[in-house]
Amino acid sequence: AIRMTQSPSSFSASAGDRVTITCRASQGINSYLAWYQQKPGKAPKLLIYGASTLQSGVPSRFSGSGSGTEFTLTISSLQSEDFATYYCQQYYSFLPFTFGQGTKLEIK
Amino acid sequence: QVQLQESGPGLVKPSETLSLTCTVSGGSISSSHWSWVRQPPGKGLEWIGCIYYSGSTKYNPSLQSRVTISVDTSKNQFSLRLNSATAADTAVYFCARVRDDDVYNPLEYWGQGTLITVSS
């Protein structure tokens, strides 16, 4: 199975900050990488797919980049509603599709 | 707008079979792939498997010996069965739809999730 490793696992930031979350794959996955946002008690929400394509309706302050084994999710200016847990997921290899362990973004 | 809703018993006894159904509304199940994902309390997401409306399935190898996913196109539903349940299967179970017809796509629509507890 392809292992997805996110960093950091958690961190604190303030509204207005620019934040970056990193996701590394244990082997190359081309651009078959998605980012999800999950709030407590809710289902994950698809933010970005294809490593850099913004899902319809997602604010433009979210952006993704990377290819191969290293990927980043950037939030250009944190809003209060962005405090949540973020997961990356690879859908390149079906043995199985795997998620990162999550990055919890908290208010400083 | 496609909507998904999980249903099933909230409590399952150890060694018994965990069964869940996902009802799809706002769209036909006769397109795309349909998936199950679970999340143990306080932990991350685990992809269980998926089914195409034609009935072809793909399962997580770690669960393959215990999992069956099926589809009922007449009811616009798909289902999950997990045999020989243990406490380690306690989790919130989500059903979801893959973004496109190809299975190699992310999960675009999700149900709200349902907590299944395995306990005597």
Interface residues (C-beta under 8 A of the other chain):
Chain A: A1 Y32 A34 Y36 K42 A43 P44 K45 L46 Y49 Q55 Y87 Q89 Y91 Y92 F94 L95 P96 F97 T98 F99 G100 Q101 G102
Chain B: G44 L45 E46 W47 G49 K58 Y59 N60 P61 S62 F94 A96 R99 V103 Y104 N105 P106 L107 E108 W110 G111 Q112 G113
